């Protein structure tokens, strides 16, 4: 536990059940003491939250931790209190029967790191010893995990807690190390697409201004603002073109020059707003893009990012992601992750055989769809996402005949959701419960008909996909933890290979050139380790195709 001011703090050894082993040790330099004990023992560090406790210890590296905030969120969901406050102070208040403080808003983005260290982020009552609160909350979390009745479910949940906490370590490390980013290439790409950087703040780049004029001319010459949804729809309507929205799929149906111009304007305007020069100034400094990752930021356990658009880097801007001299990138992604997850979860023998090697959709097509890969893919995706419209009915019927266990698995999850129940991932992450409005809509006699049915079916589609997407996130977390450990074993110090980017089922490692082949092998081995940890003895494989390239764009 760091002191409120200065470099010192206190260390408290704990037993496995969370009980203290002796008195706390006061140290004058917390970073030095932690580094010394890590080198000697590699303990599991317990703290309130990695993004506040770990960041001051970087660039040093710790192998393991127990993140109280991330664990509290997992436990609350498992216990039926999904979404309740999860800070140290909130968990402490629940133990003591005190009013539970609401969680504070997270930091807004670049430049706000120091706000993470404010003492009130712990949300403890005045006068409370934060170390005593941390010890009590950790011990209570251990008791709650031990209270999970089924031993196998308990073991999987412990794995989820360990993997989620490892994700907290990695998120802090990736924000610290940053993704290599060439500002000169980024600037050149923006200039090619948008024109020179405007010298007057708030003015449009040249190409957007030109497209605005071309749009106005194509729609009768009257001025309008292409950023205004209402004005755009009115301008099209004045030319006899009725649009419900300016979404790309709707514009693409219109055979009119203005539709193509509007589509292009939207693409470039989005690029300028989300990843333009202002973004570069805020997020891509010193040759690195340093986003703030949010572990478990999506209800399924997938990560999100806070500001910076880390998970939406436009494909064209991947040209700016270039390894340092003497270094390279290893980029790997999991092929057809979610269908393979379904095969492993359902233990459907036929689907597992299709997912045992090679292209799953090719194998599925050869087995059930007379070699038609498109039909195989459409049918399986429809089953996972609950699609029933169009020509998918016969495809689903074929899947039910050939793969009854897999189809039964997702349909059981859907029925649970339609009935207002909850479902869990393979490791035990719990989906959000139905809202009070949902219960009112589906249970009230006056709305139990069409509207209630629509709402029930929508929740069924959500739970149907949750079990797959969340279990895929379980596998990805285990992959990250295993890969992080394997990379550390390859090399230490400033020349170590390290993860610099993660998105759902894709990882990017920045590595010295001489270690690139070993890193690629480590990625494959980590994927196999994650498969065995999460899904046990299954014939299903989760192939990770790794590419070594100096530029991110060349790895695709």
C-alpha positions as a Python dict, from the first residue, in 0.01 Angstrom:
ca = {
    (1, 'X'): (0, 0, 0),
    (2, 'X'): (166, 330, -110),
    (3, 'X'): (189, 622, 125),
    (4, 'X'): (-39, 915, 32),
    (5, 'X'): (270, 1126, -35),
    (6, 'X'): (626, 1028, -111),
    (7, 'X'): (789, 710, -242),
    (8, 'X'): (735, 492, 66),
    (9, 'X'): (463, 253, 166),
    (10, 'X'): (374, -66, 353),
    (11, 'X'): (399, -432, 256),
    (12, 'X'): (187, -699, 424),
    (13, 'X'): (261, -1070, 368),
    (14, 'X'): (-60, -1276, 341),
    (15, 'X'): (-152, -1643, 361),
    (16, 'X'): (-344, -1812, 79),
    (17, 'X'): (-674, -1746, 257),
    (18, 'X'): (-587, -1377, 289),
    (19, 'X'): (-500, -1376, 659),
    (20, 'X'): (-197, -1162, 758),
    (21, 'X'): (137, -1332, 816),
    (22, 'X'): (295, -1108, 1077),
    (23, 'X'): (287, -729, 1096),
    (24, 'X'): (316, -498, 794),
    (25, 'X'): (661, -384, 686),
    (26, 'X'): (719, -15, 627),
    (27, 'X'): (960, 69, 343),
    (28, 'X'): (1111, 401, 238),
    (29, 'X'): (1097, 315, -133),
    (30, 'X'): (800, 104, -231),
    (31, 'X'): (925, 52, -586),
    (32, 'X'): (1265, -73, -468),
    (33, 'X'): (1115, -301, -203),
    (34, 'X'): (865, -448, -447),
    (35, 'X'): (1138, -511, -706),
    (36, 'X'): (1358, -682, -446),
    (37, 'X'): (1081, -910, -323),
    (38, 'X'): (967, -987, -679),
    (39, 'X'): (1317, -1100, -773),
    (40, 'X'): (1341, -1322, -464),
    (41, 'X'): (991, -1470, -440),
    (42, 'X'): (763, -1373, -731),
    (43, 'X'): (462, -1346, -496),
    (44, 'X'): (108, -1265, -604),
    (45, 'X'): (73, -893, -532),
    (46, 'X'): (-260, -777, -390),
    (47, 'X'): (-374, -422, -454),
    (48, 'X'): (-684, -214, -502),
    (49, 'X'): (-641, -167, -877),
    (50, 'X'): (-351, -221, -1116),
    (51, 'X'): (-401, 102, -1308),
    (52, 'X'): (-321, 300, -993),
    (53, 'X'): (-91, 70, -796),
    (54, 'X'): (119, -80, -1077),
    (55, 'X'): (184, 224, -1293),
    (56, 'X'): (427, 390, -1044),
    (57, 'X'): (630, 66, -1038),
    (58, 'X'): (688, 60, -1414),
    (59, 'X'): (912, 2, -1611),
    (60, 'X'): (973, -278, -1362),
    (61, 'X'): (769, -593, -1421),
    (62, 'X'): (570, -809, -1182),
    (63, 'X'): (463, -1162, -1269),
    (64, 'X'): (132, -1194, -1081),
    (65, 'X'): (-128, -992, -897),
    (66, 'X'): (-475, -1005, -747),
    (67, 'X'): (-667, -697, -861),
    (68, 'X'): (-938, -629, -602),
    (69, 'X'): (-1145, -400, -824),
    (70, 'X'): (-1153, -639, -1121),
    (71, 'X'): (-1222, -935, -892),
    (72, 'X'): (-1500, -752, -710),
    (73, 'X'): (-1678, -689, -1040),
    (74, 'X'): (-1656, -1059, -1131),
    (75, 'X'): (-1783, -1168, -789),
    (76, 'X'): (-2068, -918, -787),
    (77, 'X'): (-2188, -1049, -1120),
    (78, 'X'): (-2161, -1409, -1003),
    (79, 'X'): (-2359, -1328, -687),
    (80, 'X'): (-2643, -1152, -867),
    (81, 'X'): (-2532, -793, -803),
    (82, 'X'): (-2396, -722, -1151),
    (83, 'X'): (-2289, -359, -1199),
    (84, 'X'): (-2275, -265, -829),
    (85, 'X'): (-1986, -36, -723),
    (86, 'X'): (-1655, -224, -717),
    (87, 'X'): (-1400, 13, -562),
    (88, 'X'): (-1207, -80, -250),
    (89, 'X'): (-1429, 157, -53),
    (90, 'X'): (-1746, -1, -190),
    (91, 'X'): (-1630, -353, -103),
    (92, 'X'): (-1523, -235, 243),
    (93, 'X'): (-1860, -67, 299),
    (94, 'X'): (-2044, -389, 215),
    (95, 'X'): (-1834, -579, 470),
    (96, 'X'): (-1901, -318, 740),
    (97, 'X'): (-2267, -257, 657),
    (98, 'X'): (-2199, 107, 566),
    (99, 'X'): (-2351, 311, 281),
    (100, 'X'): (-2185, 198, -41),
    (101, 'X'): (-2018, 484, -234),
    (102, 'X'): (-2074, 505, -607),
    (103, 'X'): (-1776, 441, -829),
    (104, 'X'): (-1601, 756, -945),
    (105, 'X'): (-1592, 829, -1319),
    (106, 'X'): (-1289, 685, -1489),
    (107, 'X'): (-1018, 914, -1625),
    (108, 'X'): (-1107, 1097, -1943),
    (109, 'X'): (-801, 1011, -2145),
    (110, 'X'): (-453, 1130, -2232),
    (111, 'X'): (-286, 1343, -1971),
    (112, 'X'): (-511, 1232, -1687),
    (113, 'X'): (-288, 961, -1544),
    (114, 'X'): (-214, 1151, -1223),
    (115, 'X'): (-583, 1160, -1136),
    (116, 'X'): (-568, 783, -1090),
    (117, 'X'): (-349, 827, -782),
    (118, 'X'): (-583, 1057, -592),
    (119, 'X'): (-658, 897, -251),
    (120, 'X'): (-1032, 943, -292),
    (121, 'X'): (-1033, 694, -580),
    (122, 'X'): (-1027, 427, -311),
    (123, 'X'): (-1359, 567, -185),
    (124, 'X'): (-1282, 481, 177),
    (125, 'X'): (-1447, 665, 468),
    (126, 'X'): (-1227, 931, 632),
    (127, 'X'): (-991, 784, 888),
    (128, 'X'): (-998, 432, 744),
    (129, 'X'): (-659, 262, 717),
    (130, 'X'): (-638, 168, 347),
    (131, 'X'): (-408, -128, 419),
    (132, 'X'): (-650, -271, 674),
    (133, 'X'): (-935, -227, 426),
    (134, 'X'): (-735, -394, 150),
    (135, 'X'): (-652, -694, 371),
    (136, 'X'): (-1015, -733, 480),
    (137, 'X'): (-1156, -705, 129),
    (138, 'X'): (-903, -953, -9),
    (139, 'X'): (-982, -1207, 264),
    (140, 'X'): (-1354, -1164, 203),
    (141, 'X'): (-1304, -1215, -170),
    (142, 'X'): (-1117, -1538, -99),
    (143, 'X'): (-1405, -1654, 121),
    (144, 'X'): (-1661, -1571, -149),
    (145, 'X'): (-1466, -1757, -415),
    (146, 'X'): (-1433, -2058, -184),
    (147, 'X'): (-1811, -2048, -132),
    (148, 'X'): (-1877, -2140, -497),
    (149, 'X'): (-2029, -2481, -438),
    (150, 'X'): (-1917, -2676, -743),
    (151, 'X'): (-1543, -2753, -721),
    (152, 'X'): (-1492, -2746, -1100),
    (153, 'X'): (-1678, -2414, -1133),
    (154, 'X'): (-1475, -2277, -841),
    (155, 'X'): (-1147, -2376, -1004),
    (156, 'X'): (-1252, -2215, -1332),
    (157, 'X'): (-1356, -1897, -1152),
    (158, 'X'): (-1017, -1881, -980),
    (159, 'X'): (-857, -1907, -1322),
    (160, 'X'): (-1081, -1623, -1443),
    (161, 'X'): (-974, -1404, -1150),
    (162, 'X'): (-607, -1477, -1214),
    (163, 'X'): (-639, -1412, -1588),
    (164, 'X'): (-840, -1092, -1538),
    (165, 'X'): (-582, -966, -1289),
    (166, 'X'): (-300, -1052, -1531),
    (167, 'X'): (-492, -848, -1787),
    (168, 'X'): (-473, -553, -1548),
    (169, 'X'): (-95, -587, -1538),
    (170, 'X'): (-71, -609, -1914),
    (171, 'X'): (-302, -313, -1976),
    (172, 'X'): (-80, -92, -1760),
    (173, 'X'): (234, -222, -1932),
    (174, 'X'): (98, -162, -2282),
    (175, 'X'): (-6, 191, -2190),
    (176, 'X'): (344, 251, -2052),
    (177, 'X'): (538, 95, -2342),
    (178, 'X'): (310, 220, -2618),
    (179, 'X'): (252, 101, -2972),
    (180, 'X'): (530, 219, -3209),
    (181, 'X'): (384, 508, -3409),
    (182, 'X'): (549, 711, -3685),
    (183, 'X'): (399, 1059, -3668),
    (184, 'X'): (561, 1154, -4000),
    (185, 'X'): (388, 867, -4182),
    (186, 'X'): (61, 945, -4006),
    (187, 'X'): (90, 1308, -4113),
    (188, 'X'): (167, 1208, -4473),
    (189, 'X'): (-134, 977, -4489),
    (190, 'X'): (-362, 1247, -4349),
    (191, 'X'): (-227, 1501, -4597),
    (192, 'X'): (-282, 1263, -4890),
    (193, 'X'): (-642, 1200, -4784),
    (194, 'X'): (-748, 1533, -4636),
    (195, 'X'): (-507, 1793, -4770),
    (196, 'X'): (-259, 1996, -4564),
    (197, 'X'): (-318, 2036, -4193),
    (198, 'X'): (-539, 2343, -4136),
    (199, 'X'): (-350, 2634, -3987),
    (200, 'X'): (-661, 2784, -3827),
    (201, 'X'): (-806, 2566, -3549),
    (202, 'X'): (-1161, 2449, -3611),
    (203, 'X'): (-1151, 2487, -3989),
    (204, 'X'): (-1210, 2199, -4228),
    (205, 'X'): (-922, 2035, -4411),
    (206, 'X'): (-918, 2120, -4780),
    (207, 'X'): (-1059, 1790, -4908),
    (208, 'X'): (-1356, 1802, -4670),
    (209, 'X'): (-1428, 2158, -4779),
    (210, 'X'): (-1415, 2047, -5145),
    (211, 'X'): (-1650, 1756, -5078),
    (212, 'X'): (-1889, 1991, -4898),
    (213, 'X'): (-1904, 2214, -5207),
    (214, 'X'): (-1945, 1914, -5440),
    (215, 'X'): (-2224, 1775, -5224),
    (216, 'X'): (-2409, 2105, -5221),
    (217, 'X'): (-2377, 2132, -5598),
    (218, 'X'): (-2499, 1774, -5650),
    (219, 'X'): (-2805, 1842, -5434),
    (220, 'X'): (-2930, 2158, -5601),
    (221, 'X'): (-2672, 2416, -5501),
    (222, 'X'): (-2826, 2519, -5170),
    (223, 'X'): (-2578, 2537, -4881),
    (224, 'X'): (-2614, 2283, -4601),
    (225, 'X'): (-2390, 2132, -4336),
    (226, 'X'): (-2294, 1772, -4418),
    (227, 'X'): (-2223, 1716, -4049),
    (228, 'X'): (-2591, 1781, -3970),
    (229, 'X'): (-2801, 1466, -4003),
    (230, 'X'): (-3122, 1668, -4035),
    (231, 'X'): (-2985, 1904, -4300),
    (232, 'X'): (-2847, 1614, -4506),
    (233, 'X'): (-3180, 1429, -4507),
    (234, 'X'): (-3359, 1751, -4604),
    (235, 'X'): (-3115, 1820, -4888),
    (236, 'X'): (-3171, 1471, -5031),
    (237, 'X'): (-3548, 1502, -4982),
    (238, 'X'): (-3548, 1829, -5179),
    (239, 'X'): (-3419, 1623, -5474),
    (240, 'X'): (-3692, 1362, -5429),
    (241, 'X'): (-3467, 1112, -5248),
    (242, 'X'): (-3612, 987, -4921),
    (243, 'X'): (-3357, 854, -4673),
    (244, 'X'): (-3421, 717, -4327),
    (245, 'X'): (-3061, 777, -4224),
    (246, 'X'): (-2718, 852, -4365),
    (247, 'X'): (-2580, 508, -4285),
    (248, 'X'): (-2352, 369, -4553),
    (249, 'X'): (-2573, 72, -4639),
    (250, 'X'): (-2865, 307, -4708),
    (251, 'X'): (-2657, 553, -4912),
    (252, 'X'): (-2516, 263, -5116),
    (253, 'X'): (-2867, 178, -5235),
    (254, 'X'): (-2909, 520, -5395),
    (255, 'X'): (-2805, 568, -5757),
    (256, 'X'): (-2713, 934, -5732),
    (257, 'X'): (-2373, 1113, -5736),
    (258, 'X'): (-2451, 1279, -5403),
    (259, 'X'): (-2481, 941, -5231),
    (260, 'X'): (-2126, 848, -5326),
    (261, 'X'): (-2000, 1193, -5227),
    (262, 'X'): (-2176, 1169, -4892),
    (263, 'X'): (-2027, 827, -4824),
    (264, 'X'): (-1679, 958, -4897),
    (265, 'X'): (-1737, 1268, -4686),
    (266, 'X'): (-1844, 1056, -4389),
    (267, 'X'): (-1536, 833, -4420),
    (268, 'X'): (-1293, 1125, -4428),
    (269, 'X'): (-1478, 1325, -4165),
    (270, 'X'): (-1469, 1027, -3930),
    (271, 'X'): (-1097, 983, -3992),
    (272, 'X'): (-1031, 1352, -3926),
    (273, 'X'): (-1236, 1355, -3605),
    (274, 'X'): (-1123, 1023, -3459),
    (275, 'X'): (-761, 986, -3577),
    (276, 'X'): (-662, 1319, -3727),
    (277, 'X'): (-405, 1576, -3623),
    (278, 'X'): (-574, 1658, -3292),
    (279, 'X'): (-569, 1287, -3206),
    (280, 'X'): (-200, 1272, -3296),
    (281, 'X'): (-122, 1565, -3067),
    (282, 'X'): (-310, 1404, -2777),
    (283, 'X'): (-224, 1037, -2810),
    (284, 'X'): (77, 972, -3036),
    (285, 'X'): (367, 1149, -2873),
    (286, 'X'): (731, 1050, -2854),
    (287, 'X'): (696, 786, -3123),
    (288, 'X'): (437, 586, -2930),
    (289, 'X'): (60, 558, -2918),
    (290, 'X'): (-36, 504, -2554),
    (291, 'X'): (-405, 422, -2517),
    (292, 'X'): (-579, 350, -2189),
    (293, 'X'): (-710, -5, -2206),
    (294, 'X'): (-1013, -100, -1996),
    (295, 'X'): (-993, -463, -1889),
    (296, 'X'): (-1337, -622, -1909),
    (297, 'X'): (-1476, -296, -2043),
    (298, 'X'): (-1741, -484, -2243),
    (299, 'X'): (-1998, -697, -2061),
    (300, 'X'): (-1865, -1010, -2233),
    (301, 'X'): (-1518, -953, -2090),
    (302, 'X'): (-1370, -810, -2405),
    (303, 'X'): (-1146, -510, -2352),
    (304, 'X'): (-1239, -155, -2435),
    (305, 'X'): (-1031, 161, -2449),
    (306, 'X'): (-1084, 496, -2283),
    (307, 'X'): (-1017, 767, -2537),
    (308, 'X'): (-778, 734, -2826),
    (309, 'X'): (-980, 483, -3026),
    (310, 'X'): (-723, 208, -2971),
    (311, 'X'): (-963, -64, -3084),
    (312, 'X'): (-1073, 123, -3397),
    (313, 'X'): (-744, 212, -3568),
    (314, 'X'): (-842, 257, -3935),
    (315, 'X'): (-679, 3, -4162),
    (316, 'X'): (-510, 275, -4367),
    (317, 'X'): (-340, 421, -4057),
    (318, 'X'): (-179, 86, -3974),
    (319, 'X'): (92, 211, -4213),
    (320, 'X'): (202, 440, -3930),
    (321, 'X'): (267, 146, -3695),
    (322, 'X'): (632, 71, -3773),
    (323, 'X'): (882, -118, -3559),
    (324, 'X'): (1191, 59, -3425),
    (325, 'X'): (1522, 5, -3608),
    (326, 'X'): (1657, -339, -3520),
    (327, 'X'): (1312, -448, -3408),
    (328, 'X'): (1010, -598, -3581),
    (329, 'X'): (645, -679, -3515),
    (330, 'X'): (490, -1021, -3467),
    (331, 'X'): (118, -998, -3543),
    (332, 'X'): (-112, -1293, -3474),
    (333, 'X'): (-484, -1348, -3470),
    (334, 'X'): (-708, -1644, -3399),
    (335, 'X'): (-890, -1776, -3704),
    (336, 'X'): (-1267, -1828, -3664),
    (337, 'X'): (-1248, -1796, -3287),
    (338, 'X'): (-1617, -1791, -3195),
    (339, 'X'): (-1726, -2096, -3401),
    (340, 'X'): (-1438, -2289, -3246),
    (341, 'X'): (-1546, -2174, -2901),
    (342, 'X'): (-1896, -2308, -2972),
    (343, 'X'): (-1749, -2643, -3075),
    (344, 'X'): (-1546, -2664, -2754),
    (345, 'X'): (-1829, -2548, -2526),
    (346, 'X'): (-2094, -2776, -2670),
    (347, 'X'): (-1865, -3078, -2708),
    (348, 'X'): (-2046, -3153, -3032),
    (349, 'X'): (-1840, -3435, -3182),
    (350, 'X'): (-1917, -3344, -3543),
    (351, 'X'): (-1845, -2973, -3506),
    (352, 'X'): (-1534, -3053, -3302),
    (353, 'X'): (-1403, -3266, -3590),
    (354, 'X'): (-1457, -2971, -3826),
    (355, 'X'): (-1272, -2744, -3581),
    (356, 'X'): (-985, -2985, -3520),
    (357, 'X'): (-767, -2846, -3798),
    (358, 'X'): (-761, -2611, -4096),
    (359, 'X'): (-1047, -2390, -4211),
    (360, 'X'): (-1357, -2467, -4005),
    (361, 'X'): (-1600, -2337, -4267),
    (362, 'X'): (-1440, -2546, -4541),
    (363, 'X'): (-1473, -2856, -4324),
    (364, 'X'): (-1831, -2765, -4235),
    (365, 'X'): (-1917, -2709, -4600),
    (366, 'X'): (-1772, -3043, -4705),
    (367, 'X'): (-1963, -3225, -4431),
    (368, 'X'): (-2304, -3058, -4439),
    (369, 'X'): (-2343, -2809, -4725),
    (370, 'X'): (-2224, -2987, -5040),
    (371, 'X'): (-1903, -2786, -5040),
    (372, 'X'): (-2073, -2444, -5026),
    (373, 'X'): (-1854, -2249, -4783),
    (374, 'X'): (-2071, -1936, -4795),
    (375, 'X'): (-2376, -2133, -4681),
    (376, 'X'): (-2177, -2302, -4406),
    (377, 'X'): (-2052, -1969, -4273),
    (378, 'X'): (-2389, -1796, -4302),
    (379, 'X'): (-2566, -2079, -4123),
    (380, 'X'): (-2322, -2108, -3834),
    (381, 'X'): (-2301, -1733, -3778),
    (382, 'X'): (-2680, -1717, -3789),
    (383, 'X'): (-2699, -1987, -3524),
    (384, 'X'): (-2457, -1801, -3297),
    (385, 'X'): (-2623, -1462, -3338),
    (386, 'X'): (-2985, -1575, -3347),
    (387, 'X'): (-3063, -1475, -3703),
    (388, 'X'): (-3387, -1624, -3838),
    (389, 'X'): (-3487, -1405, -4132),
    (390, 'X'): (-3418, -1445, -4502),
    (391, 'X'): (-3295, -1771, -4648),
    (392, 'X'): (-3129, -1892, -4330),
    (393, 'X'): (-3407, -2126, -4217),
    (394, 'X'): (-3300, -2428, -4426),
    (395, 'X'): (-2937, -2373, -4324),
    (396, 'X'): (-3030, -2380, -3955),
    (397, 'X'): (-3235, -2694, -4011),
    (398, 'X'): (-2930, -2863, -4164),
    (399, 'X'): (-2715, -2758, -3869),
    (400, 'X'): (-2971, -2896, -3621),
    (401, 'X'): (-2964, -3233, -3793),
    (402, 'X'): (-2587, -3255, -3827),
    (403, 'X'): (-2474, -3078, -3509),
    (404, 'X'): (-2748, -3125, -3248),
    (405, 'X'): (-2529, -3066, -2943),
    (406, 'X'): (-2392, -2735, -3073),
    (407, 'X'): (-2733, -2608, -3179),
    (408, 'X'): (-2886, -2729, -2855),
    (409, 'X'): (-2623, -2539, -2657),
    (410, 'X'): (-2695, -2199, -2810),
    (411, 'X'): (-3070, -2256, -2814),
    (412, 'X'): (-3066, -2345, -2443),
    (413, 'X'): (-2876, -2021, -2374),
    (414, 'X'): (-3134, -1830, -2577),
    (415, 'X'): (-3425, -1987, -2388),
    (416, 'X'): (-3260, -1897, -2058),
    (417, 'X'): (-3237, -1536, -2171),
    (418, 'X'): (-3594, -1527, -2300),
    (419, 'X'): (-3712, -1651, -1960),
    (420, 'X'): (-3521, -1374, -1782),
    (421, 'X'): (-3236, -1594, -1662),
    (422, 'X'): (-2862, -1541, -1666),
    (423, 'X'): (-2586, -1732, -1840),
    (424, 'X'): (-2214, -1759, -1776),
    (425, 'X'): (-1896, -1793, -1976),
    (426, 'X'): (-1681, -2103, -1959),
    (427, 'X'): (-1478, -1962, -1669),
    (428, 'X'): (-1775, -1806, -1492),
    (429, 'X'): (-1819, -1446, -1610),
    (430, 'X'): (-2188, -1364, -1562),
    (431, 'X'): (-2404, -1179, -1810),
    (432, 'X'): (-2602, -873, -1695),
    (433, 'X'): (-2947, -956, -1558),
    (434, 'X'): (-3258, -830, -1735),
    (435, 'X'): (-3347, -471, -1654),
    (436, 'X'): (-3654, -369, -1458),
    (437, 'X'): (-3800, -222, -1777),
    (438, 'X'): (-3747, -557, -1952),
    (439, 'X'): (-3925, -741, -1671),
    (440, 'X'): (-4211, -491, -1680),
    (441, 'X'): (-4246, -530, -2055),
    (442, 'X'): (-4236, -910, -2062),
    (443, 'X'): (-4440, -982, -1748),
    (444, 'X'): (-4716, -720, -1754),
    (445, 'X'): (-5037, -868, -1900),
    (446, 'X'): (-5101, -569, -2124),
    (447, 'X'): (-4756, -595, -2287),
    (448, 'X'): (-4697, -968, -2275),
    (449, 'X'): (-4795, -999, -2639),
    (450, 'X'): (-4603, -870, -2938),
    (451, 'X'): (-4385, -610, -2763),
    (452, 'X'): (-4300, -844, -2478),
    (453, 'X'): (-4221, -1122, -2721),
    (454, 'X'): (-3986, -898, -2919),
    (455, 'X'): (-3806, -797, -2601),
    (456, 'X'): (-3776, -1158, -2484),
    (457, 'X'): (-3637, -1268, -2819),
    (458, 'X'): (-3386, -982, -2816),
    (459, 'X'): (-3256, -1092, -2476),
    (460, 'X'): (-3245, -1449, -2602),
    (461, 'X'): (-3023, -1339, -2888),
    (462, 'X'): (-2800, -1160, -2637),
    (463, 'X'): (-2758, -1460, -2405),
    (464, 'X'): (-2716, -1694, -2703),
    (465, 'X'): (-2413, -1497, -2817),
    (466, 'X'): (-2288, -1405, -2469),
    (467, 'X'): (-2190, -1762, -2381),
    (468, 'X'): (-1976, -1776, -2696),
    (469, 'X'): (-1827, -1427, -2700),
    (470, 'X'): (-1756, -1426, -2326),
    (471, 'X'): (-1595, -1771, -2341),
    (472, 'X'): (-1386, -1645, -2633),
    (473, 'X'): (-1280, -1357, -2408),
    (474, 'X'): (-1187, -1613, -2141),
    (475, 'X'): (-959, -1785, -2392),
    (476, 'X'): (-808, -1452, -2501),
    (477, 'X'): (-730, -1357, -2139),
    (478, 'X'): (-559, -1691, -2083),
    (479, 'X'): (-367, -1642, -2408),
    (480, 'X'): (-246, -1299, -2296),
    (481, 'X'): (-134, -1425, -1956),
    (482, 'X'): (49, -1723, -2107),
    (483, 'X'): (212, -1515, -2381),
    (484, 'X'): (317, -1243, -2138),
    (485, 'X'): (490, -1504, -1922),
    (486, 'X'): (661, -1668, -2219),
    (487, 'X'): (787, -1335, -2354),
    (488, 'X'): (936, -1251, -2016),
    (489, 'X'): (1124, -1581, -2022),
    (490, 'X'): (1283, -1497, -2358),
    (491, 'X'): (1461, -1180, -2246),
    (492, 'X'): (1450, -922, -1969),
    (493, 'X'): (1540, -556, -1953),
    (494, 'X'): (1492, -291, -2222),
    (495, 'X'): (1556, -537, -2508),
    (496, 'X'): (1277, -772, -2409),
    (497, 'X'): (995, -848, -2655),
    (498, 'X'): (667, -711, -2524),
    (499, 'X'): (301, -698, -2613),
    (500, 'X'): (204, -359, -2751),
    (501, 'X'): (-148, -414, -2883),
    (502, 'X'): (-446, -639, -2815),
    (503, 'X'): (-788, -643, -2977),
    (504, 'X'): (-1037, -925, -2911),
    (505, 'X'): (-849, -1208, -3083),
    (506, 'X'): (-540, -1029, -3217),
    (507, 'X'): (-206, -955, -3052),
    (508, 'X'): (93, -748, -3164),
    (509, 'X'): (438, -802, -3011),
    (510, 'X'): (727, -557, -3058),
    (511, 'X'): (1045, -761, -3052),
    (512, 'X'): (1415, -742, -3135),
    (513, 'X'): (1473, -896, -3478),
    (514, 'X'): (1685, -1180, -3343),
    (515, 'X'): (1396, -1302, -3124),
    (516, 'X'): (1116, -1278, -3382),
    (517, 'X'): (1099, -1649, -3462),
    (518, 'X'): (1100, -1738, -3093),
    (519, 'X'): (820, -1489, -3032),
    (520, 'X'): (611, -1642, -3312),
    (521, 'X'): (662, -1984, -3154),
    (522, 'X'): (570, -1843, -2812),
    (523, 'X'): (243, -1711, -2955),
    (524, 'X'): (150, -2055, -3088),
    (525, 'X'): (245, -2224, -2761),
    (526, 'X'): (47, -1970, -2559),
    (527, 'X'): (-260, -2038, -2771),
    (528, 'X'): (-232, -2411, -2701),
    (529, 'X'): (-185, -2345, -2330),
    (530, 'X'): (-494, -2122, -2325),
    (531, 'X'): (-699, -2389, -2505),
    (532, 'X'): (-608, -2653, -2248),
    (533, 'X'): (-659, -2421, -1950),
    (534, 'X'): (-1000, -2294, -2055),
    (535, 'X'): (-1154, -2588, -2241),
    (536, 'X'): (-964, -2888, -2110),
    (537, 'X'): (-926, -3203, -2317),
    (538, 'X'): (-1090, -3101, -2644),
    (539, 'X'): (-997, -3187, -3002),
    (540, 'X'): (-1088, -2831, -3103),
    (541, 'X'): (-790, -2621, -3206),
    (542, 'X'): (-752, -2244, -3195),
    (543, 'X'): (-488, -2177, -3462),
    (544, 'X'): (-299, -1850, -3435),
    (545, 'X'): (-151, -1735, -3763),
    (546, 'X'): (158, -1526, -3683),
    (547, 'X'): (320, -1287, -3931),
    (548, 'X'): (655, -1113, -3886),
    (549, 'X'): (662, -766, -4043),
    (550, 'X'): (821, -427, -3987),
    (551, 'X'): (488, -251, -4050),
    (552, 'X'): (150, -348, -3902),
    (553, 'X'): (-23, -293, -4237),
    (554, 'X'): (204, -550, -4405),
    (555, 'X'): (103, -820, -4158),
    (556, 'X'): (-245, -848, -4305),
}
